[in-house]
């Protein structure tokens, strides 16, 4: 009944008190019998994000010991002294050697002019073109003063089918997990534009509607040689009262100062709705031959805060068009020329699509993430792509990855073909760390909790206590599997230390045990005693 009353007291405190949580913790620990709990769990992807660990692992055991106490305090707010939690986590042991050479390489993104130098009248390589033969000449012309051994990721488009005459993108921005080089100018408020998994988002709501003005501005778009231009945006708008607060603007004189530039608003014929959808191909010919910046201006008030999501945006003109795949290949500068790097594969957008395009699948936004782990997909992908792989074949696989805490980035790993399947190099190992509550906070603790087994453990102690001091005590110990009221605490401690020498003879220095045992005194009563291995002997740990 006492325990039930205690629990009711604690829950009343949690749900009705106006005191801070730390005051509640202090009061719980000050109670005669603090709430004691034991648990075991493994950190999830969401837990790592909460801890600010975008890679889903700790860099060292010391980092885990430092960061987890506060996490546990939030997870178990009413547990007190003598509670324990065993936490399973991933410990980083290092990436496969050489991966960083590719994930940190400089990226060169092909322009329409680059494709033109290869004789193409389209905005990508044709399906029958071996682009690896064409790229070195383009890099030679575009990369100034390369250094010996320099590695570059060449990013380009390739048509998946022979293109036809139609509207083709001159400048295209896909905002899935990336700002795409656009910059933010914050004029009013603390909210506004953010990068999300599948789009950029303008939002002025956080616990309530708030006044904001936030500009998202493109890099310079060079249209000096273009004509008959069109503009298209794929976006959605939710919860907005006055849609005129949200504007698409164009400037031909912007120079890093939104107030000093002249801006012209684009008024689309297709009204933005609550579903992600493309606009019409808007007549953009007013900017034929110009160099421009496009701005997405988000405004909200304390009574009207819409949510504007923009998935992609493009400036187009008449030309060859068709479905393309975003691709990449690595080149290394050696002996005066650029050579394709063998043994490394960069995942294309078509590769991601082949792994599924539904929500929660890689092709949805053409990247992996904490909830879409690459190792769940790549072994099967590689098996399909390389059906004739040989034992011990190795391949660097580089891919786009989106982290909610770090945004878009390149990651990679080495995969090895062995025993009929592809396996990734494991950069982390699974391990555990136990924490105990010391009455005020969670601390790393190696205490092992053990309840003596009746009657075997008690019989063992009785067999070892052969001196005259114990001759009148061990009969009860062996027969009933408990101590009784005739035992002193020092005698019980001595017997329990003998048992630990037998139970865990190779225990390391500093190892702790919390033993639960039974004493008969007007009924059976369970007690606990803590021991620690000190200078090779088990001593009571007060």
TIDO-426885 format. One record per residue (C-alpha): residue number from 1; residue in one letter; x, y, z. Coordinates in steps of 0.2 Angstrom, whole numbers, m for minus. Example, Ala and Ser with C-alpha at 12.3 -4.5 7.8 and 13.67 -1.06 7.14 Angstrom:
2
<1,"a",<62,m22,39>>
<2,"s",<68,m5,36>>
***
This chain:
542
<1,"x",<0,0,0>>
<2,"x",<15,11,4>>
<3,"x",<22,9,m14>>
<4,"x",<5,13,m22>>
<5,"x",<3,28,m12>>
<6,"x",<20,34,m17>>
<7,"x",<16,31,m36>>
<8,"x",<0,41,m34>>
<9,"x",<10,55,m26>>
<10,"x",<22,56,m40>>
<11,"x",<10,55,m54>>
<12,"x",<0,69,m45>>
<13,"x",<16,79,m45>>
<14,"x",<19,76,m63>>
<15,"x",<2,81,m70>>
<16,"x",<m3,95,m58>>
<17,"x",<12,103,m51>>
<18,"x",<18,120,m58>>
<19,"x",<36,117,m52>>
<20,"x",<50,113,m65>>
<21,"x",<54,95,m69>>
<22,"x",<71,96,m59>>
<23,"x",<61,101,m43>>
<24,"x",<50,86,m46>>
<25,"x",<65,75,m48>>
<26,"x",<73,82,m32>>
<27,"x",<57,79,m22>>
<28,"x",<55,61,m29>>
<29,"x",<73,57,m24>>
<30,"x",<70,64,m6>>
<31,"x",<56,52,m3>>
<32,"x",<59,38,9>>
<33,"x",<57,25,m5>>
<34,"x",<62,33,m22>>
<35,"x",<55,25,m38>>
<36,"x",<67,12,m43>>
<37,"x",<66,5,m61>>
<38,"x",<77,m5,m72>>
<39,"x",<76,m5,m91>>
<40,"x",<86,m9,m106>>
<41,"x",<84,m1,m124>>
<42,"x",<93,3,m140>>
<43,"x",<94,20,m147>>
<44,"x",<84,23,m162>>
<45,"x",<87,35,m177>>
<46,"x",<76,48,m169>>
<47,"x",<86,47,m153>>
<48,"x",<102,50,m162>>
<49,"x",<94,65,m171>>
<50,"x",<88,72,m154>>
<51,"x",<106,70,m147>>
<52,"x",<112,80,m163>>
<53,"x",<121,64,m170>>
<54,"x",<117,65,m188>>
<55,"x",<128,50,m192>>
<56,"x",<118,39,m180>>
<57,"x",<133,34,m169>>
<58,"x",<145,41,m155>>
<59,"x",<163,45,m159>>
<60,"x",<169,37,m143>>
<61,"x",<163,29,m127>>
<62,"x",<167,45,m117>>
<63,"x",<155,55,m128>>
<64,"x",<142,42,m124>>
<65,"x",<145,44,m106>>
<66,"x",<144,63,m107>>
<67,"x",<129,65,m118>>
<68,"x",<117,51,m112>>
<69,"x",<114,56,m94>>
<70,"x",<104,71,m99>>
<71,"x",<95,61,m112>>
<72,"x",<90,48,m98>>
<73,"x",<84,61,m87>>
<74,"x",<72,67,m100>>
<75,"x",<67,49,m104>>
<76,"x",<65,43,m86>>
<77,"x",<60,59,m76>>
<78,"x",<53,51,m60>>
<79,"x",<66,37,m58>>
<80,"x",<77,39,m43>>
<81,"x",<92,32,m34>>
<82,"x",<97,14,m37>>
<83,"x",<88,14,m54>>
<84,"x",<98,7,m69>>
<85,"x",<97,7,m88>>
<86,"x",<107,m3,m100>>
<87,"x",<108,8,m116>>
<88,"x",<113,m1,m133>>
<89,"x",<121,11,m145>>
<90,"x",<132,12,m161>>
<91,"x",<150,16,m158>>
<92,"x",<160,24,m173>>
<93,"x",<176,15,m177>>
<94,"x",<180,23,m193>>
<95,"x",<175,23,m211>>
<96,"x",<183,12,m224>>
<97,"x",<199,19,m230>>
<98,"x",<198,30,m245>>
<99,"x",<179,34,m244>>
<100,"x",<183,52,m239>>
<101,"x",<193,55,m255>>
<102,"x",<176,54,m264>>
<103,"x",<164,61,m252>>
<104,"x",<175,77,m250>>
<105,"x",<179,79,m268>>
<106,"x",<175,95,m277>>
<107,"x",<160,94,m288>>
<108,"x",<158,101,m306>>
<109,"x",<140,102,m312>>
<110,"x",<139,103,m331>>
<111,"x",<130,117,m339>>
<112,"x",<121,118,m356>>
<113,"x",<136,126,m364>>
<114,"x",<146,110,m358>>
<115,"x",<135,99,m368>>
<116,"x",<136,110,m383>>
<117,"x",<155,108,m384>>
<118,"x",<152,89,m387>>
<119,"x",<141,93,m402>>
<120,"x",<125,90,m393>>
<121,"x",<110,101,m396>>
<122,"x",<101,95,m380>>
<123,"x",<104,98,m362>>
<124,"x",<112,82,m357>>
<125,"x",<121,67,m365>>
<126,"x",<111,56,m377>>
<127,"x",<108,38,m372>>
<128,"x",<120,31,m385>>
<129,"x",<134,43,m380>>
<130,"x",<149,37,m369>>
<131,"x",<150,52,m358>>
<132,"x",<166,45,m349>>
<133,"x",<175,48,m366>>
<134,"x",<168,66,m367>>
<135,"x",<170,73,m349>>
<136,"x",<189,74,m349>>
<137,"x",<189,87,m362>>
<138,"x",<176,97,m353>>
<139,"x",<185,96,m337>>
<140,"x",<202,101,m345>>
<141,"x",<193,117,m352>>
<142,"x",<184,122,m336>>
<143,"x",<195,117,m321>>
<144,"x",<208,130,m319>>
<145,"x",<226,124,m313>>
<146,"x",<222,107,m307>>
<147,"x",<234,98,m296>>
<148,"x",<242,81,m298>>
<149,"x",<230,68,m290>>
<150,"x",<215,80,m288>>
<151,"x",<198,71,m289>>
<152,"x",<183,79,m296>>
<153,"x",<165,73,m296>>
<154,"x",<158,77,m313>>
<155,"x",<139,79,m311>>
<156,"x",<128,79,m327>>
<157,"x",<112,74,m335>>
<158,"x",<109,59,m347>>
<159,"x",<94,56,m357>>
<160,"x",<85,40,m353>>
<161,"x",<78,40,m371>>
<162,"x",<81,49,m387>>
<163,"x",<75,67,m384>>
<164,"x",<62,76,m395>>
<165,"x",<59,94,m398>>
<166,"x",<50,103,m384>>
<167,"x",<53,114,m369>>
<168,"x",<70,110,m360>>
<169,"x",<77,117,m344>>
<170,"x",<90,130,m345>>
<171,"x",<91,132,m326>>
<172,"x",<83,119,m315>>
<173,"x",<83,118,m296>>
<174,"x",<77,103,m286>>
<175,"x",<75,108,m268>>
<176,"x",<74,90,m261>>
<177,"x",<85,91,m246>>
<178,"x",<95,106,m253>>
<179,"x",<94,125,m255>>
<180,"x",<103,122,m272>>
<181,"x",<114,137,m269>>
<182,"x",<100,149,m265>>
<183,"x",<103,161,m251>>
<184,"x",<91,168,m237>>
<185,"x",<89,186,m232>>
<186,"x",<79,188,m216>>
<187,"x",<71,205,m214>>
<188,"x",<58,202,m200>>
<189,"x",<55,188,m187>>
<190,"x",<65,172,m183>>
<191,"x",<55,160,m194>>
<192,"x",<54,159,m213>>
<193,"x",<63,148,m226>>
<194,"x",<70,131,m221>>
<195,"x",<77,116,m231>>
<196,"x",<67,100,m228>>
<197,"x",<68,82,m235>>
<198,"x",<58,85,m251>>
<199,"x",<57,104,m253>>
<200,"x",<61,121,m246>>
<201,"x",<48,128,m234>>
<202,"x",<42,145,m229>>
<203,"x",<33,145,m213>>
<204,"x",<28,158,m200>>
<205,"x",<20,147,m187>>
<206,"x",<28,141,m171>>
<207,"x",<17,139,m157>>
<208,"x",<6,152,m165>>
<209,"x",<6,164,m180>>
<210,"x",<21,176,m181>>
<211,"x",<25,191,m191>>
<212,"x",<40,187,m203>>
<213,"x",<48,192,m220>>
<214,"x",<60,181,m227>>
<215,"x",<68,181,m245>>
<216,"x",<75,165,m253>>
<217,"x",<86,171,m268>>
<218,"x",<93,162,m282>>
<219,"x",<111,162,m289>>
<220,"x",<113,173,m304>>
<221,"x",<105,165,m319>>
<222,"x",<113,169,m336>>
<223,"x",<100,170,m350>>
<224,"x",<111,181,m361>>
<225,"x",<111,169,m375>>
<226,"x",<93,162,m373>>
<227,"x",<76,167,m380>>
<228,"x",<58,162,m380>>
<229,"x",<59,158,m361>>
<230,"x",<47,150,m350>>
<231,"x",<46,148,m331>>
<232,"x",<38,134,m321>>
<233,"x",<37,131,m302>>
<234,"x",<31,116,m293>>
<235,"x",<24,121,m276>>
<236,"x",<9,120,m263>>
<237,"x",<2,132,m251>>
<238,"x",<m7,128,m235>>
<239,"x",<m16,138,m221>>
<240,"x",<m14,155,m230>>
<241,"x",<m28,168,m229>>
<242,"x",<m20,182,m240>>
<243,"x",<m10,173,m254>>
<244,"x",<m3,189,m260>>
<245,"x",<9,189,m245>>
<246,"x",<19,176,m254>>
<247,"x",<27,182,m270>>
<248,"x",<39,176,m284>>
<249,"x",<50,190,m290>>
<250,"x",<63,193,m303>>
<251,"x",<77,206,m303>>
<252,"x",<90,211,m316>>
<253,"x",<100,222,m305>>
<254,"x",<100,213,m288>>
<255,"x",<118,215,m280>>
<256,"x",<116,207,m263>>
<257,"x",<103,220,m256>>
<258,"x",<85,216,m258>>
<259,"x",<80,234,m253>>
<260,"x",<91,242,m266>>
<261,"x",<86,230,m281>>
<262,"x",<71,232,m293>>
<263,"x",<59,218,m292>>
<264,"x",<45,212,m304>>
<265,"x",<32,200,m298>>
<266,"x",<27,185,m308>>
<267,"x",<8,182,m308>>
<268,"x",<5,164,m312>>
<269,"x",<m11,159,m321>>
<270,"x",<m12,143,m311>>
<271,"x",<m17,146,m293>>
<272,"x",<m6,137,m280>>
<273,"x",<m16,124,m270>>
<274,"x",<m14,113,m255>>
<275,"x",<m7,99,m266>>
<276,"x",<11,99,m273>>
<277,"x",<8,103,m291>>
<278,"x",<17,112,m306>>
<279,"x",<12,128,m313>>
<280,"x",<9,132,m331>>
<281,"x",<24,136,m342>>
<282,"x",<23,154,m339>>
<283,"x",<29,166,m352>>
<284,"x",<46,172,m347>>
<285,"x",<52,180,m363>>
<286,"x",<53,197,m354>>
<287,"x",<70,191,m348>>
<288,"x",<77,184,m364>>
<289,"x",<95,189,m365>>
<290,"x",<96,195,m347>>
<291,"x",<105,190,m332>>
<292,"x",<93,188,m317>>
<293,"x",<90,183,m300>>
<294,"x",<73,175,m294>>
<295,"x",<67,177,m277>>
<296,"x",<54,168,m267>>
<297,"x",<47,181,m254>>
<298,"x",<38,174,m239>>
<299,"x",<28,185,m228>>
<300,"x",<17,181,m213>>
<301,"x",<8,191,m199>>
<302,"x",<2,187,m182>>
<303,"x",<m15,182,m189>>
<304,"x",<m10,175,m206>>
<305,"x",<4,162,m207>>
<306,"x",<3,151,m222>>
<307,"x",<15,137,m226>>
<308,"x",<23,138,m243>>
<309,"x",<32,123,m250>>
<310,"x",<42,123,m266>>
<311,"x",<49,107,m273>>
<312,"x",<57,113,m289>>
<313,"x",<59,127,m301>>
<314,"x",<65,129,m319>>
<315,"x",<68,141,m333>>
<316,"x",<65,133,m350>>
<317,"x",<67,136,m368>>
<318,"x",<63,127,m384>>
<319,"x",<75,113,m387>>
<320,"x",<77,95,m386>>
<321,"x",<68,87,m371>>
<322,"x",<65,71,m363>>
<323,"x",<67,61,m347>>
<324,"x",<84,63,m340>>
<325,"x",<94,55,m325>>
<326,"x",<105,65,m314>>
<327,"x",<122,56,m314>>
<328,"x",<139,57,m308>>
<329,"x",<157,50,m311>>
<330,"x",<174,53,m303>>
<331,"x",<189,59,m312>>
<332,"x",<207,60,m306>>
<333,"x",<220,72,m313>>
<334,"x",<236,62,m317>>
<335,"x",<251,66,m328>>
<336,"x",<242,81,m336>>
<337,"x",<225,73,m340>>
<338,"x",<209,69,m332>>
<339,"x",<205,50,m331>>
<340,"x",<190,41,m325>>
<341,"x",<192,33,m308>>
<342,"x",<188,14,m308>>
<343,"x",<181,5,m294>>
<344,"x",<169,19,m288>>
<345,"x",<151,21,m292>>
<346,"x",<140,36,m289>>
<347,"x",<121,33,m288>>
<348,"x",<111,42,m301>>
<349,"x",<93,48,m298>>
<350,"x",<87,33,m309>>
<351,"x",<96,21,m297>>
<352,"x",<87,28,m282>>
<353,"x",<70,27,m292>>
<354,"x",<74,9,m295>>
<355,"x",<74,6,m277>>
<356,"x",<56,12,m275>>
<357,"x",<48,29,m277>>
<358,"x",<34,28,m264>>
<359,"x",<35,38,m247>>
<360,"x",<48,31,m236>>
<361,"x",<58,24,m251>>
<362,"x",<75,30,m259>>
<363,"x",<67,36,m275>>
<364,"x",<55,48,m267>>
<365,"x",<68,61,m265>>
<366,"x",<83,52,m273>>
<367,"x",<93,51,m257>>
<368,"x",<95,40,m241>>
<369,"x",<92,46,m223>>
<370,"x",<91,40,m206>>
<371,"x",<74,32,m209>>
<372,"x",<80,25,m226>>
<373,"x",<97,17,m222>>
<374,"x",<108,14,m237>>
<375,"x",<113,m4,m231>>
<376,"x",<94,m9,m232>>
<377,"x",<94,m6,m250>>
<378,"x",<112,m6,m258>>
<379,"x",<116,m25,m256>>
<380,"x",<101,m30,m267>>
<381,"x",<104,m15,m279>>
<382,"x",<122,m21,m282>>
<383,"x",<117,m39,m284>>
<384,"x",<105,m33,m298>>
<385,"x",<118,m21,m306>>
<386,"x",<133,m33,m305>>
<387,"x",<126,m51,m308>>
<388,"x",<143,m58,m312>>
<389,"x",<152,m51,m298>>
<390,"x",<167,m62,m292>>
<391,"x",<172,m67,m274>>
<392,"x",<181,m52,m265>>
<393,"x",<177,m39,m278>>
<394,"x",<176,m22,m270>>
<395,"x",<167,m6,m275>>
<396,"x",<166,11,m267>>
<397,"x",<148,17,m268>>
<398,"x",<144,36,m266>>
<399,"x",<127,42,m263>>
<400,"x",<116,58,m258>>
<401,"x",<111,57,m240>>
<402,"x",<99,69,m231>>
<403,"x",<100,72,m212>>
<404,"x",<87,82,m203>>
<405,"x",<101,90,m192>>
<406,"x",<115,93,m206>>
<407,"x",<105,94,m222>>
<408,"x",<110,87,m239>>
<409,"x",<127,79,m240>>
<410,"x",<137,65,m249>>
<411,"x",<141,49,m240>>
<412,"x",<148,32,m246>>
<413,"x",<155,16,m241>>
<414,"x",<165,1,m248>>
<415,"x",<155,m15,m252>>
<416,"x",<163,m32,m254>>
<417,"x",<156,m47,m263>>
<418,"x",<158,m62,m253>>
<419,"x",<149,m79,m252>>
<420,"x",<136,m73,m265>>
<421,"x",<131,m56,m258>>
<422,"x",<137,m38,m256>>
<423,"x",<141,m33,m239>>
<424,"x",<146,m15,m233>>
<425,"x",<161,m11,m222>>
<426,"x",<154,m8,m205>>
<427,"x",<160,9,m198>>
<428,"x",<151,6,m182>>
<429,"x",<150,m8,m169>>
<430,"x",<135,m12,m158>>
<431,"x",<139,m10,m139>>
<432,"x",<131,m6,m123>>
<433,"x",<133,5,m108>>
<434,"x",<125,4,m91>>
<435,"x",<119,19,m81>>
<436,"x",<114,20,m63>>
<437,"x",<105,34,m54>>
<438,"x",<115,40,m39>>
<439,"x",<101,50,m31>>
<440,"x",<103,66,m41>>
<441,"x",<108,61,m59>>
<442,"x",<112,47,m71>>
<443,"x",<130,41,m70>>
<444,"x",<139,27,m80>>
<445,"x",<138,12,m69>>
<446,"x",<144,m6,m72>>
<447,"x",<134,m13,m58>>
<448,"x",<127,m30,m61>>
<449,"x",<111,m34,m52>>
<450,"x",<109,m52,m46>>
<451,"x",<97,m61,m36>>
<452,"x",<103,m76,m26>>
<453,"x",<96,m93,m32>>
<454,"x",<87,m103,m20>>
<455,"x",<94,m115,m14>>
<456,"x",<109,m118,m25>>
<457,"x",<118,m102,m21>>
<458,"x",<114,m103,m2>>
<459,"x",<120,m121,m2>>
<460,"x",<137,m115,m9>>
<461,"x",<140,m102,4>>
<462,"x",<136,m115,18>>
<463,"x",<149,m127,10>>
<464,"x",<162,m114,11>>
<465,"x",<159,m107,29>>
<466,"x",<168,m121,39>>
<467,"x",<175,m111,54>>
<468,"x",<167,m113,71>>
<469,"x",<160,m95,70>>
<470,"x",<147,m102,57>>
<471,"x",<144,m119,64>>
<472,"x",<127,m115,71>>
<473,"x",<122,m104,57>>
<474,"x",<124,m114,41>>
<475,"x",<111,m127,44>>
<476,"x",<97,m114,41>>
<477,"x",<107,m107,26>>
<478,"x",<108,m124,17>>
<479,"x",<91,m131,22>>
<480,"x",<80,m116,19>>
<481,"x",<89,m106,6>>
<482,"x",<90,m90,17>>
<483,"x",<99,m81,31>>
<484,"x",<90,m79,48>>
<485,"x",<89,m67,62>>
<486,"x",<104,m75,70>>
<487,"x",<116,m69,57>>
<488,"x",<125,m52,59>>
<489,"x",<127,m40,45>>
<490,"x",<146,m43,45>>
<491,"x",<143,m61,44>>
<492,"x",<131,m60,29>>
<493,"x",<143,m48,20>>
<494,"x",<157,m61,22>>
<495,"x",<146,m75,15>>
<496,"x",<141,m64,0>>
<497,"x",<159,m59,m4>>
<498,"x",<163,m78,m4>>
<499,"x",<149,m81,m16>>
<500,"x",<155,m67,m28>>
<501,"x",<173,m75,m28>>
<502,"x",<164,m91,m34>>
<503,"x",<151,m83,m45>>
<504,"x",<162,m71,m55>>
<505,"x",<181,m76,m52>>
<506,"x",<188,m66,m66>>
<507,"x",<178,m49,m62>>
<508,"x",<189,m34,m67>>
<509,"x",<195,m22,m54>>
<510,"x",<181,m9,m50>>
<511,"x",<167,m21,m55>>
<512,"x",<151,m19,m45>>
<513,"x",<137,m31,m40>>
<514,"x",<120,m27,m31>>
<515,"x",<115,m43,m23>>
<516,"x",<97,m47,m18>>
<517,"x",<96,m60,m4>>
<518,"x",<83,m67,8>>
<519,"x",<83,m65,27>>
<520,"x",<70,m75,38>>
<521,"x",<64,m64,53>>
<522,"x",<46,m66,57>>
<523,"x",<44,m70,39>>
<524,"x",<54,m69,23>>
<525,"x",<62,m52,19>>
<526,"x",<72,m47,4>>
<527,"x",<87,m36,6>>
<528,"x",<101,m29,m6>>
<529,"x",<119,m26,m3>>
<530,"x",<131,m18,m15>>
<531,"x",<149,m24,m18>>
<532,"x",<164,m18,m28>>
<533,"x",<180,m27,m33>>
<534,"x",<194,m17,m24>>
<535,"x",<212,m23,m24>>
<536,"x",<207,m40,m29>>
<537,"x",<194,m42,m15>>
<538,"x",<175,m40,m14>>
<539,"x",<171,m26,m2>>
<540,"x",<154,m18,3>>
<541,"x",<151,m3,m8>>
<542,"x",<142,10,3>>
***
